[in-house]
């Protein structure tokens, strides 16, 4: 097929969206053709989430039009998008946690009402899960709130590709692999390629640039609410893609420290099934292995064992960076500043009274240091993009005096430039004696650590240090239980 004979599934023409003085979209034109995967990249706050909201009907542009199959759609909204087969997997997962997977499927597909809907819903979601994630092991009658974050992401992805009478034609995937381990991510990407080869269309948003380069047929780069580059994926390299986004790849991004930590005072240790765990002062310890095999449980156990039962310690030993920010991280009704300062109020108070000036000063310092994209720290936390919300959680933890930082996949949905800055902050803090225990689903982050514990079936099955910390060794231990 050629571009002359095809009509775009959805085309946005000249879209402008402003939130106060902030131009979220500044005249964006974007067409999504059948049979293509469009990679959409850019820093947090570049406008990606806003253009996605326009495409899926959740946001009407202040200027510009939306067309479907070559015709301008008047009053384009969520119902019109759904009718045209537009589906969206949000970075902030949207399933109802108090309902079962089957019941969530009924909410997604309104045509499933009537007698026997549970049986039909079960068949639809189980077929899609089996297709996208073979051997997934997820029971469809399970309550969503009882699922791990990786399982919830799997269910939401499978739901977007499911067919209950209106087949999906355009699926928008916003950071779809952010909570998936390497094997699950590859299963999903393989399905995306099959879907596109069969004539479907996909908008793929990811800060894991390798996934974009190997999956997308065309890549669109956004910056400050505009499209600044648009070329076939084959015309980009990872370096040129980062440059187009406005960042420079630092040559020491994967530098591992060679400090002798053998004599450092012990910061943490934990025993349980498998090998014992220990983390020394000034050490960056990684937790690796397939998602859901006990890494988050280890972090929670370490936090519980080193925290007060109910009254916070004045000088806490550990602080925590949550990976599931909507469930365990942000206070949604609070400001950005309050979300940042809540863990270190004793540092901005005098005789038990909050010093508003000191609090604002601390907020301004971290806004600058970690580049939180907002005009006013008094804005609500949900006014930020997902990646910028994650930056706030990271700043919240680092602004405390706690000598140990526990991190549960903290860089989910954070752009490559910010990741490099955070990596450097972690290294600087570790050099100063702070200990980091870091669970990540991204292999490049695990390989930055001084020591890595690999988990399988809830137990530590391998300990890797130095040059032994490689993707091959981690994968071998994840599946076989022994390092290669």
N, C-alpha and C positions, 0 to 999 in steps of 0.2 A: 504494500500500500504506500502511496505517496501522500504528502501533506495536502496536495491539491484536491484529492478525492475524499479525504477524511474530514470529518467535522469534530471539533473539540467536544469532549464530554461536558466539560465546564470551561468557560473562558471569562476571566475577570478583566475588564477594560478600564484603565484610568482610575483605579480605586484610590480614594483619599479618605483617611480616617484620622481624626484628631481626638485626643483626650486632654482637654484643656490646652495648654501651650505645647504639648508633646504631639508631634506628627508621627503616629504609629505607622501609617501608610501614606506615601507622598507620590501618588500617581502611578500605582503599580498595575501593569498589564501582564497577565499570565494565562496561558492556554494549557490545558491538560488533554492530550490526545489519547485515543484508545490504543492499547498495545505499547504503552511506554511507562517507565518508572521515572518520575521526576524527583531528583534529589534536591532538597531545599535546605541550604546551610546558611549559617551566619551566627554572629555572637548573640548572647542573650539580650533581648530587647531590640533586635534588628528588624522585627516586624513579622517574623515567621508565624507566630501564634495568631496574629491579627489577620493575615491573609488566609490562614486556615479557617478562622471563624467566618470569614466572608464566603469561602468556598462551601463550607458545610451549612450555611444558612443561619448561623447563630448571630451574625452581626451584619447589619445593612450599612454599606459604605456611605459616607456623607456626600461623596461625588463618585461617579462611575457607574458601570452597569455589569450585570452578571448574565451570561448567555449559556444556554444548554443546547447542544446539537445544532448550533448555528443560529438559534433564535434568542433574542433578548427575553429574559423571564421577568415579567412585572411582579412586584411583591415577592421576590425570591426570599425564601425563609427555610426553616428546618424541615417543614413538611414537604416543600417543593424539592429540596435536596434529597430527602429520603425517597420520594417517589421516583427520582431520577437515578437511584441506586448509589447515592453518595453515602459513604460510611466513614466514621472517624474513630480512631483509637487515641484517646487523649493521654498526654504525659501524666496528668493527674487523673488516675483511674476513676471511672465514673460508675462502677457497679454499686448496687445497693447492698451494703454489708450484712444487713439483717435478713436478707432473702436468700433462697437457694439459687444455684446456677440456673436451674430450670425456670424458676420464677423470674430471674433477671432476663432470661431469653424471651419470656412472654412480654416483658416491658419493652425490649428492643423491637420485637416484631408484633405490631398491633393487630395483624391479621390472624394471630394465633388464638383469638378468643373462641368461646363456644365449647360445646361438649367434647371432652377428650383432648383438651389443649395441652395438658401435662404430658401425655404420651407423645404428641407431635413435637412439643418443645424439646423433650428429651432426645428424640431421634435427630432433630436438627442440630442441636449443640454437640451431641456425641459424634455425629458424622463429621462435623467441622473440626472438632478437637482431634479426632483420629487422623484427619487429612493433614492438618497443619503440624501437629505434634504427635507423631506415632509413638505408641507406648507411653503416653503421658501419665497414666495412673490416677487421673482425677475423676472422682465419682460425681456425676451430674446432680445428684440430690444433696450434695454437701452445701452448707451455708457458706456464703462468700467470705464472711468475717472470720471463718475458721481456716481459710486458705492462706498460704504464705504469699508475700507480695509477688513473687515470681509466678505462682499459680494463678493469682488474680490477673496478672498481665497476660498469661497464656489464654485464659478464658475470654478476656476482652478482645484479644486478637482473633481468636477463633469465632467469636460472635460477630465481629465485623465482616468476616469472610463467609458467614453462613447465609443460606438462601431459604426463606420461608414464603416464597411467592414473588418477591421482588429481588431479583438477583443483584449482587453488588457489581457496580460498574467502575466506581472510583473509590478506592479505599485510602484514606489519609492516615498515615502511621506517624505519630509524634513520639519520638524516642521509644520505639516499640521494644528494643532490646535492653533498655536501661537496667532491668532487674533480672535479665536472663543470663545464664552462664553460656559459655562458648558453644556447647553442643545444641542447646535449645535455640540460641540465636541463629545458628546455621540452619536448623530445621525451618525456622520462620522465613529466613531469607530465601531458602530453596523454594518455599511455597510462593513467595512474592514473584520469583522468576517464572514459575509455572503459570501463575495467574496472569502475568503480563504477556507471556507467550501465547496464552489463550485469548488475548484481546482485551483483557482488563487493564485498568489504569491505576497507578499508585502514586501518591505523593509521599515521599519518604524523608522524614526529618530525623537527623541523627548527628550528634557531635562525635561519633566514632567514624572518622573520615574514611577508614578502610572499607567499612560496610557500604558507605555511599558510593565510593569509587567502583566497587565490585558488583553493585546491585543496580544502580541507576543507569538509564540510557542517556539522560540529559540532566545537567546539574545547574541549578539556579542559585546564585549567591546574593544574599540580601544584606544591606547595611543601612542603618538609620532610616528605615522605612522605604528604601528604594532597592530595586534590582541593579546590582553593580556589575554582574557578570552572568552570562548564560551561554553555555557551550555543551557539546556532547561530552559525556563522562570521559571518553577516551582521550579528550583533549586536555584533561587535567591530570596533574600528579598531586600527591598529598601536599608537597611543598607549594606548588602554584595555587592550590585551593586555599591553603592557609594564607598565602599572600593576598589573594583576592578578597578574603574576609577581613584583611587589615591587620594580620598578626605576622610575627616572624618566629619561625621555629628555632628554638634555642638549641645549640649543639649539644648541651649537656642535659637535655631533658630526661635521658635515661641513666644519668650518672648515679652510681651506687657508691655510698661512702665506704671507705676501707678502714674505719676506726676499729681499734681493738677494744671490744666491749666485755671481754672475759672478766675483768676485774671491777666492772661497774656495779654499784650497789643494786640489789634486786628491787625492782619496782612492783612487779606483780607475778604471781604464779597461781596455777589452778590445776587441780588433778581431777580425773574422771576416767571415762572410757578411753582406751588408746594411750598414746604417748602423753607425758606431762607437758604442760604449757608453762613458759616463763617469758618474761619481758624485762629487760634491764633498763636502767636509767640511760636516757639519750638514744634509745634504740627504736627503730621503725620496724614493727613486726606485722607481717601480712598474714591474713587468713584466706586460704584459697580452697579450691575444690568446687564441685558442682553445686549450684544454688540449692538451698534448703537442706543441706547436710550437716547443720549444726553450728555454722559460723555465727549467725546472729544470736543463737542461744548461748554461745560462749561469751559474747560481748555482754549480754544481759546478766549472765552469772557473774562476770567480773565486776560489773557495775553494782550488782546487789551485794556482793561480798565486801565491797570497799566503800559503801555509802552508809549514811545514817539510816536507821530504820524508818524514822518519820521526820525528825528535825534535821534540816540541812546543816552540815558542818560549816563552821566559819572558814576553814581552810580545807576544802574538799580535796580528796586524793584523786578522784576521777571526774571527768566530764564527758558528755556523750553527744555525738553528732548523729542524728537519726537519718536513715535513708528514706523511710516513708514519711515525708515531711507533713503530708496532710493528716496522717493518723497519729504520728508521734512527735511532730516537730513544731509547726507554727501554731500560734494562737490567732485564729482567723479574724477575730473582731478587734484585735489590737493593732497598734501602729508598728511600722518597721522598727522604730527606735525601741519601743517597749519589748518587742520580740527579741531584740539584740541584747538588751541590758538585763533581762529578767534573771539570768544565771549569775550575775555579778553585782547585785545591788549593794552589797556591803562595800564595794569599792567606789561607789558614787553616792555614799550616804555619810552623814555626820551625826553621831549620837542617835542613830535610828531614824533620822529624817532624810528623805531623798533630796539630794542636791541636783536640781533640774539642770543647772549650768554644767556640772560635771558629767551628768548623763548625756547631755547634748554634745559635749566635747568628745566623749568616748565614741558616740555614734558617728560624729564627723570624722574621727580618726579612722575608724574601720570602714566607713563609706569610701574614704580615699584609698585606704590600703588595699582593700579587696575589690574596689570599683563596683559598688552597688549602684545600679543604674536607676536613680530616682532624683527628682528635683527637691523633694522634701522628705526627711526621715519621719515626719509625722503622718505621712500617708499610710493608709491601711496596708498590711503586709500582702494582701491578695491583689493589690495594684501592681505588684511586681510579676515579672515572668517567673516560670518555675525555677530556672537556673539561678536567678537573682534571689529568690526565696532561699535556695540552698546556700548561697553565699552568706546570707544573714545567719543561718544556723551554724555555719562554720565559724563566723565571727563571734557568735554568742559563746561557743566553746573556747576559742582561743583567747577571748578577753577575760576568762577566769584565771585564777591562780593555780588551778589544778595541775599537778605535774604529769598526769597521765590523761591522754585524750583517746577515747574509744570512738571509732568511726565505722558506721554501718553503711557501707557503699555511699559515701558522702558526695561523690562527684556526679551523681545521676543527673543528666540533662544540663551539665555545665559545659560551656564552650571551651574550645581547645586553648585559647589564649588565657582564659581565667584558670584553667587547669594548670598550666605551666606556672602561673603566678602562685597558685596555692601549693604546688609541689615545692616551690622555692621557699615559701613560708614554712612548710613542714620541715624542710631540711634545716632552715635557720633555727627553728624552735628545738629541733632534735640536737643540733650542735650545742645549744645552750643548756641541754640536759633534760628536755621534755621527752616523754615516752609516748609513742603512738602505737595503738593496736588497730589495724586497718583491714577491714573486710571490703573487698572490691570484686565486682564481676568483670572488671576490665583487666586483661592480662598485663597490659603495659604498666598499670598502677601497682599490681602485685610485684612485678619485677623491679620496682624501685626500692623495695624493702630490703633491710639488712638480714632479716630472718623470715622464713615463710613456713607456716604450719598448714598442711593439706588435710582437709576433712573428707571423710567418707562415712556415710551412714551414722552420723552423729559422733564420730570419734576422730581424733587426730591420728592419721596413719603415716605421716611422713613429716620430717623436719628438714628444711633445705636452707643452706646458708651460702653466701658468697656467689661464686660462679656456678654453683649447682642450681641457683634459682633461674630456671629456664622454663619456657612454655612447655617444652617436651617433657621435662621431669614432672611438672605440675600435673599435666594431663595424664601421664603414666600413673602417678600416685592416685589421682582422682578415680581412675577406673580400675586399677589393679590393687591399690593399697600399698604399693611399694614404689620408691623412687627409681627412675631409670638409671 
